[in-house]
Amino acid sequence: MKRRAILAFMLDRPGVLNKVSMLIRKKMYNVDTLTVCSSRVPGISRMTITLREDDIAKVTQVIKQLEKFTEVISAKELDTNKSYWREAAIVKLEIDSDHLKSLQDRFNFEMLEKKNRDIQIIQVAGSTAQIDTFLDEIGRENIIEIARTGVAAMEK
């Protein structure tokens, strides 16, 4: 299934997020990530919804239905070749410091805290694929806890 990102701008009002999630649920889509933040315009929120769907007609239908909501100002799909998709993760690991240092040249991460000799908390940022690759390389069995932000996307 192809990963899709829908960018929507909407009025910052109570209940809007619920309306959007109910629409997607009714269409039987599984949302991968949902990221909401304020925009540079006061009273307007910016929402990035990622889901997996191969059928462009179904994605177009969701966008058209989003635009029918009075609170939605605009909605569109972001082209992966014409936009940046990034996320961040905070990871608590039980891993040897030397192994972690060996990954520092290839991955964008920052040490937040070293709890003891082998337990460390780091922040890693990049594309979803980069974060997944990082987690695979450190070994998922070494992960104590993880929190991921979800995708934030922006047109180039």
C-alpha positions in Angstrom: 0.0 0.0 0.0 1.2 3.5 -0.9 1.7 5.9 2.0 -0.3 9.1 1.4 -0.2 12.5 3.2 -3.1 14.9 3.2 -2.5 18.4 4.3 -5.5 20.3 5.7 -5.9 23.8 7.1 -8.9 24.4 9.3 -10.4 26.7 11.9 -9.1 26.0 15.4 -12.4 25.1 17.0 -13.4 22.3 19.5 -14.7 19.2 17.8 -13.0 19.7 14.4 -10.4 16.9 15.0 -13.3 14.6 16.0 -15.2 15.4 12.8 -12.1 14.6 10.7 -11.3 11.4 12.5 -15.0 10.2 12.2 -14.9 10.9 8.5 -11.8 8.8 8.0 -13.2 6.0 10.3 -16.5 5.9 8.3 -14.4 5.4 5.1 -12.6 2.5 6.8 -9.1 3.9 6.5 -6.4 3.3 9.0 -4.6 6.5 9.8 -0.8 6.0 10.2 -0.2 9.3 11.8 -2.1 12.5 12.6 -0.2 15.6 13.4 -1.9 18.9 14.3 -0.3 22.3 15.1 -1.2 25.9 14.9 -0.3 27.7 11.6 1.2 31.1 11.2 -2.3 32.5 10.9 -4.0 32.9 14.4 -7.1 30.7 14.7 -6.1 28.3 11.9 -4.7 24.8 12.5 -2.5 22.8 10.2 -3.2 19.0 10.1 -1.1 16.3 8.4 -2.9 13.0 8.0 -0.9 10.0 6.7 -2.6 6.8 5.6 -2.0 3.9 3.3 -4.0 3.6 0.2 -3.2 2.7 -3.4 -6.5 4.0 -5.0 -6.1 7.7 -5.7 -9.9 8.0 -6.2 -10.4 7.0 -2.6 -7.9 9.6 -1.4 -9.5 12.3 -3.6 -12.9 11.4 -2.1 -11.6 11.9 1.4 -10.1 15.3 0.4 -13.4 16.4 -1.2 -15.4 15.4 1.8 -12.9 17.2 4.1 -13.4 20.3 2.1 -17.2 20.1 2.7 -16.7 20.8 6.4 -17.3 24.4 7.1 -14.3 24.5 9.4 -11.9 23.2 6.7 -10.3 26.0 4.7 -8.3 23.7 2.3 -7.2 20.1 1.9 -4.9 18.4 -0.6 -2.6 15.5 -1.0 1.1 16.2 -0.9 3.3 14.7 -3.6 6.2 12.8 -2.0 8.6 14.2 -4.7 7.5 17.8 -4.1 7.4 17.8 -0.3 9.4 17.0 2.8 8.1 14.4 5.3 9.8 14.2 8.6 9.2 12.9 12.1 11.0 12.6 15.4 11.2 9.8 18.0 12.4 9.8 21.6 13.8 6.4 22.4 14.9 4.9 25.8 17.5 2.2 25.0 19.5 -0.3 26.8 22.5 -0.4 24.6 26.3 -0.3 24.7 27.6 3.3 24.3 30.2 2.2 21.8 27.5 0.6 19.5 25.5 3.8 19.7 28.5 6.0 18.9 29.2 3.9 15.8 25.8 5.0 14.4 26.3 8.7 15.0 27.8 9.4 11.6 24.9 7.8 9.7 21.9 9.0 11.7 20.6 12.3 13.0 20.2 11.7 16.8 20.9 13.6 20.0 21.7 12.2 23.4 19.1 13.6 25.8 20.1 11.7 29.0 22.3 8.8 30.1 20.5 7.1 32.9 23.4 4.7 33.7 26.1 2.9 31.8 23.8 1.2 29.3 20.4 3.0 29.6 20.2 6.1 27.4 17.5 8.3 26.1 18.0 9.8 22.7 16.0 11.8 20.1 16.3 10.8 16.5 14.8 12.8 13.6 14.4 12.3 9.9 12.2 10.5 7.4 10.1 7.6 8.7 12.3 5.2 6.7 15.5 6.7 8.4 14.0 6.3 11.9 12.8 2.7 11.1 16.3 1.9 9.8 17.9 3.4 12.9 15.6 1.3 15.2 16.5 -1.8 13.2 20.2 -1.2 13.5 20.2 -0.6 17.2 18.0 -3.7 17.5 14.4 -3.5 18.5 15.1 -5.8 21.4 17.2 -3.0 22.9 14.3 -0.6 23.0 12.7 -0.1 26.4 10.3 2.6 25.3 9.6 4.7 22.3 7.5 7.8 21.5 7.1 9.0 17.9 5.7 12.3 16.8 4.0 11.3 13.6 4.7 12.8 10.2 5.0 16.5 9.7 5.0 17.4 6.0 5.5 20.5 4.0 5.7 21.4 0.3 9.1 22.4 -1.0 
